[in-house]
Every structure is written in C-alpha cells, then in structure tokens.
Amino acid sequence: MGIDFDENKPIYQQLINRISSEIIRGDRSVGGKLPSVREYALEAGVNANTVQRVYRELENLEIVETKRGQGTFVTGNQNRLSDLREGMKLEFIQQFIRDMNDMGYSTEEMIKGIKSEGRGSK
C-alpha cells in the first residue's frame, strides 16, 4: 500500500504530522491504541525503524504513551492535545502566510480570499 511522501521533508517528520493530524481530527481516539510498529511500517510502506523513531518522538512530545507489553496509545492528557491542536494550527497558518507572501499576495488579499472561501464552509 504505502503513503505518498514529500521528498523534500524527512519521512519520520511527515509520519509524526500525519498521526498528529489524525489525533486532532478524531480519527484516532483519546486512549486509542496505535498499530504496532510492524503493522504501521507495512501500512505506510516504510522501514520499521522509521516507525519506531516516529513513536519515540511522539512519546517525547507527550502525544502518545507506550505501555510495556501492551502497545502505544494516544495520550489522555487533554491539555497536551489542546496544545498540539493550537501548535499545528499556527504552523499551518505560518506556512500559508509564507507561501502567499512568496507569491506576492498582500495581507489584505489573503484575508479577502479566506473570507470569500470561508462562506461556503461549515
């Protein structure tokens, strides 16, 4: 199967962002178990060592918790998940602004475009 990766970014970082996004969207529930390292490696089409690094990094970020002999689980720490959500939002906004600035758009044009597109959402 596999995932299409951006060749300009480290695969492990893309997987961290992917799992974090799934958690924020609710695709992975609080307290829910992540696939085993081997299962996720097969699913993503990457080496198991890469997934091991991803899980270790997610644990260092306190997004997941590893329970010896049971597996890796999404944290139940709501404050940490709220921080994750806010952090990712800011990261995406900053990237959007950089990209739009690089294309020559002004702040006013960005705001106008967001307001125009936002009318059809939610």
C-alpha positions as CSV (number, residue, x, y, z in Angstrom):
1,M,0.0,0.0,0.0
2,G,2.1,2.9,1.2
3,I,1.9,6.6,1.6
4,D,3.0,9.3,-0.9
5,F,5.7,11.2,0.8
6,D,7.1,14.7,0.0
7,E,10.7,14.1,-1.0
8,N,11.7,17.4,0.5
9,K,10.8,16.6,4.1
10,P,12.0,13.7,6.3
11,I,9.7,10.8,6.2
12,Y,9.6,10.4,10.0
13,Q,8.5,14.0,10.4
14,Q,5.8,13.5,7.8
15,L,4.5,10.5,9.7
16,I,4.6,12.4,13.0
17,N,2.5,15.2,11.4
18,R,0.1,12.6,9.8
19,I,-0.5,10.8,13.2
20,S,-0.8,14.1,15.0
21,S,-3.4,15.3,12.4
22,E,-5.4,12.1,12.8
23,I,-5.5,12.6,16.5
24,I,-6.6,16.2,16.2
25,R,-9.4,15.2,13.7
26,G,-10.5,12.5,16.0
27,D,-9.6,9.7,13.5
28,R,-7.5,8.3,16.4
29,S,-9.4,8.4,19.7
30,V,-8.0,9.6,23.0
31,G,-6.6,6.5,24.7
32,G,-6.9,4.5,21.5
33,K,-4.2,2.1,20.6
34,L,-1.9,2.8,17.6
35,P,-1.0,0.0,15.3
36,S,2.2,-2.0,16.2
37,V,5.4,-0.7,14.8
38,R,5.5,-3.5,12.3
39,E,1.8,-3.0,11.2
40,Y,2.3,0.7,10.7
41,A,5.5,0.2,8.8
42,L,3.7,-2.1,6.4
43,E,0.7,0.3,6.1
44,A,3.0,3.3,5.4
45,G,5.4,1.4,3.3
46,V,8.5,2.4,5.4
47,N,11.1,0.6,7.4
48,A,10.1,-0.5,11.0
49,N,13.0,1.6,12.4
50,T,11.4,4.7,10.9
51,V,8.1,4.0,12.7
52,Q,10.0,3.2,15.9
53,R,11.5,6.6,15.7
54,V,8.1,8.2,15.0
55,Y,6.6,6.6,18.0
56,R,9.6,7.5,20.2
57,E,9.3,11.2,19.0
58,L,5.5,11.2,19.6
59,E,6.2,9.9,23.1
60,N,8.8,12.5,23.8
61,L,6.2,15.1,22.7
62,E,3.8,13.5,25.1
63,I,1.3,12.8,22.3
64,V,1.3,9.1,22.9
65,E,2.2,6.8,25.8
66,T,3.8,3.4,25.5
67,K,2.7,0.7,27.9
68,R,5.2,-2.1,28.1
69,G,3.8,-5.3,26.7
70,Q,0.5,-3.6,25.6
71,G,1.5,-1.1,22.9
72,T,1.4,2.6,22.1
73,F,-1.7,4.7,23.0
74,V,-2.9,8.2,22.3
75,T,-2.5,10.3,25.4
76,G,-5.5,11.1,27.6
77,N,-3.9,14.4,28.6
78,Q,-6.5,16.9,27.2
79,N,-4.2,19.9,27.9
80,R,-1.5,18.3,25.8
81,L,-3.9,17.6,22.9
82,S,-5.2,21.2,23.0
83,D,-1.6,22.4,22.9
84,L,-1.0,20.1,19.9
85,R,-4.1,21.4,18.1
86,E,-3.1,25.0,18.6
87,G,0.5,24.4,17.7
88,M,-0.4,22.7,14.4
89,K,-2.9,25.4,13.6
90,L,-0.2,28.1,14.0
91,E,2.3,26.1,12.0
92,F,-0.2,25.7,9.1
93,I,-1.1,29.4,9.2
94,Q,2.5,30.5,9.2
95,Q,3.3,28.2,6.2
96,F,0.2,29.6,4.4
97,I,1.4,33.2,5.0
98,R,4.9,32.4,3.9
99,D,3.7,30.7,0.7
100,M,1.2,33.6,-0.1
101,N,3.9,36.2,0.6
102,D,6.3,34.3,-1.7
103,M,3.6,34.6,-4.5
104,G,3.3,38.3,-3.9
105,Y,-0.1,38.4,-2.1
106,S,-0.7,41.1,0.5
107,T,-2.2,40.5,3.9
108,E,-5.4,42.2,2.7
109,E,-5.7,39.9,-0.3
110,M,-5.2,36.9,1.9
111,I,-7.9,38.0,4.3
112,K,-10.3,38.7,1.5
113,G,-9.6,35.3,0.0
114,I,-10.1,33.5,3.3
115,K,-13.4,35.3,3.9
116,S,-14.6,34.5,0.4
117,E,-13.7,30.8,0.7
118,G,-15.0,30.6,4.3
119,R,-18.6,31.5,3.3
120,G,-19.1,28.0,1.8
121,S,-17.6,26.2,4.8
122,K,-19.4,24.8,7.9
